[in-house]
Amino acid sequence: MKAWLMLLEYRTIFREFFQKYKMFVMPSIRFIVCLLSYIKLNSFLGYSELFGSPIVIVGFSVVGAFAPSIFTVLMVLAYAIAHIYAASAVLAIIVFVLFFLVYLMAARFSGKYAYMIIAMPILYLFGLQYVGPIFVAIAGGAGGIIPVVCGTIFYYILKLVNVEELMGPVKGVDAVLELLLKVIEVIVTNKAMVISIVIFSTVIIVISLIKKLSVSWVYEIAIVVGGVLNLILFGIVKAVVEVDISFVAIFFQSLLAILIMLIIQFFRLLVDYTSVVTTHFEDDEYLYFVKAVPKIELARTSKQVKTFSDSDKLKSSFNNAELEEDDDEDIRELLGMTGFKEPVGEEEEVPEETLKFNYVRKPRVFAPRQELNKTTEPEKPDFEENVLESKMKEASKENNTEE
């Protein structure tokens, strides 16, 4: 339980950081992805020294980090075509036309995931091709079949540069047509490509159907089932058909695809199936049954620790001393308004150990407060009566002396 809470806290920290610095994080991620993609394409093709230079690769990556997605896709295509053009200009034109037709077909039926046409070849180069079908099925649905299929076809088109029969100079229209027929023949008769297209389509359909079920942990179940189904189907094909596919590679790549997709799903969407709320309501035509599953969002408490230096303590002590002095002045003003006078008392001795910051507050002795009658005026103090009597006696003596 403690480990799960720590994972949730790390997830919350990551999501908050991503949302706060999204305008910096997204270009950085896109730059890294573009840089790795161009490096991998350069090692896979590698016919052009100009486009294989580090300056060109970094420049393309920087532009791809800030450019729109469609422009980034076209830049990757242009980079691949430039390498093929360095080996065979006619083959580069054929590849461009085929890609253009494939892209139009994918954009027509599933424009939202048309970027998978470029993403699938890149995933193939990194050995992560099984991630593509699962990701598209979880994020979109069965509509992602066409982009995945087109991306798989484009990858095997790029592999034509490794066929020696198709490389080299081509002269005349007949030679161009012959090269085009060879390209089509190589693509159609490629068993690995056809098998991959069929299995990827099956995996996407199965995951899309499972995702519609009203069960707990439906996305996680769909990911695991899709990865296992991919492994089983490729294993059966490997045992039945002679195809250039390694079963060990299929096994580890399928497990890696499941792990990557579970991590992506953990950060993308996480819900609490223990707090499911089911309700229903109706209108004039339908009766609705609603199942609400709350998302898991861990609220972090921010701890603020305030430290005080010696100068802060000194400042606060002087402030407290000033407040005490102000209180004494207020008390003296109140006594003056009520007619009382503050008798002077003896100062108390203050021990030296109680002196702080060279500030000594002189204690004062106040006379006890007397209760006042609200209807009558306050009585005059005794010392005022004595003064009046003495003055009257002096006045009488002066009158006697004058007589």
RAHUCOR-V230774 format. One record per backbone hydrogen bond with DSSP energy under -1.0 kcal/mol. CO is the residue of the C=O (numbers start at 1). NH is the residue of the N-H. If there is no record, write none. Layout:
# RAHUCOR-V230774
co=<CO & CO>
nh=<NH & NH>
This chain:
# RAHUCOR-V230774
co=<1 & 2 & 3 & 4 & 5 & 6 & 7 & 8 & 9 & 10 & 11 & 12 & 13 & 14 & 15 & 16 & 17 & 21 & 21 & 22 & 24 & 25 & 26 & 27 & 28 & 29 & 30 & 31 & 32 & 33 & 34 & 35 & 36 & 37 & 38 & 39 & 40 & 41 & 50 & 53 & 54 & 55 & 56 & 57 & 58 & 59 & 60 & 61 & 63 & 68 & 69 & 70 & 71 & 72 & 73 & 74 & 75 & 76 & 77 & 78 & 79 & 80 & 81 & 82 & 84 & 88 & 89 & 90 & 91 & 92 & 93 & 94 & 95 & 96 & 97 & 98 & 99 & 100 & 101 & 102 & 103 & 104 & 105 & 106 & 111 & 113 & 114 & 115 & 115 & 116 & 118 & 119 & 120 & 121 & 122 & 123 & 124 & 128 & 131 & 132 & 133 & 134 & 135 & 136 & 136 & 141 & 142 & 144 & 145 & 146 & 147 & 148 & 149 & 150 & 151 & 152 & 153 & 154 & 155 & 157 & 158 & 159 & 160 & 163 & 172 & 173 & 174 & 175 & 176 & 177 & 178 & 179 & 180 & 181 & 182 & 183 & 184 & 185 & 187 & 190 & 191 & 192 & 193 & 194 & 195 & 196 & 197 & 198 & 199 & 200 & 201 & 202 & 203 & 204 & 205 & 206 & 207 & 210 & 213 & 217 & 218 & 219 & 220 & 221 & 222 & 223 & 224 & 225 & 226 & 227 & 228 & 229 & 230 & 231 & 232 & 233 & 234 & 235 & 236 & 237 & 241 & 243 & 246 & 247 & 248 & 249 & 250 & 251 & 252 & 253 & 254 & 255 & 256 & 257 & 258 & 259 & 260 & 261 & 262 & 263 & 264 & 265 & 270 & 272 & 277 & 279 & 281 & 286 & 288 & 290 & 292 & 294 & 309 & 310 & 311 & 312 & 313 & 314 & 315 & 316 & 317 & 318 & 319 & 320 & 321 & 322 & 323 & 324 & 325 & 326 & 327 & 328 & 329 & 330 & 331 & 332 & 333 & 334 & 335 & 351 & 352 & 356 & 382 & 383 & 384 & 385 & 386 & 387 & 388 & 389 & 390 & 391 & 392 & 393 & 394 & 395 & 396 & 397 & 398 & 399>
nh=<5 & 6 & 7 & 8 & 9 & 10 & 11 & 12 & 13 & 14 & 15 & 16 & 17 & 18 & 19 & 20 & 21 & 24 & 25 & 26 & 28 & 29 & 30 & 31 & 32 & 33 & 34 & 35 & 36 & 37 & 38 & 39 & 40 & 41 & 42 & 43 & 44 & 45 & 53 & 57 & 58 & 59 & 60 & 61 & 62 & 63 & 64 & 65 & 67 & 72 & 73 & 74 & 75 & 76 & 77 & 78 & 79 & 80 & 81 & 82 & 83 & 84 & 85 & 86 & 88 & 92 & 93 & 94 & 95 & 96 & 97 & 98 & 99 & 100 & 101 & 102 & 103 & 104 & 105 & 106 & 107 & 108 & 109 & 110 & 114 & 116 & 117 & 118 & 119 & 120 & 122 & 123 & 124 & 125 & 126 & 128 & 127 & 131 & 135 & 136 & 137 & 138 & 139 & 140 & 141 & 144 & 145 & 148 & 149 & 150 & 151 & 152 & 153 & 154 & 155 & 156 & 157 & 158 & 159 & 160 & 161 & 162 & 163 & 166 & 176 & 177 & 178 & 179 & 180 & 181 & 182 & 183 & 184 & 185 & 186 & 187 & 188 & 189 & 190 & 194 & 195 & 196 & 197 & 198 & 199 & 200 & 201 & 202 & 203 & 204 & 205 & 206 & 207 & 208 & 209 & 210 & 211 & 213 & 215 & 221 & 222 & 223 & 224 & 225 & 226 & 227 & 228 & 229 & 230 & 231 & 232 & 233 & 234 & 235 & 236 & 237 & 238 & 239 & 240 & 241 & 243 & 245 & 250 & 251 & 252 & 253 & 254 & 255 & 256 & 257 & 258 & 259 & 260 & 261 & 262 & 263 & 264 & 265 & 266 & 267 & 268 & 269 & 296 & 275 & 292 & 290 & 288 & 283 & 281 & 279 & 277 & 272 & 313 & 314 & 315 & 316 & 317 & 318 & 319 & 320 & 321 & 322 & 323 & 324 & 325 & 326 & 327 & 328 & 329 & 330 & 331 & 332 & 333 & 334 & 335 & 336 & 337 & 338 & 340 & 354 & 355 & 359 & 386 & 387 & 388 & 389 & 390 & 391 & 392 & 393 & 394 & 395 & 396 & 397 & 398 & 399 & 400 & 401 & 402 & 403>
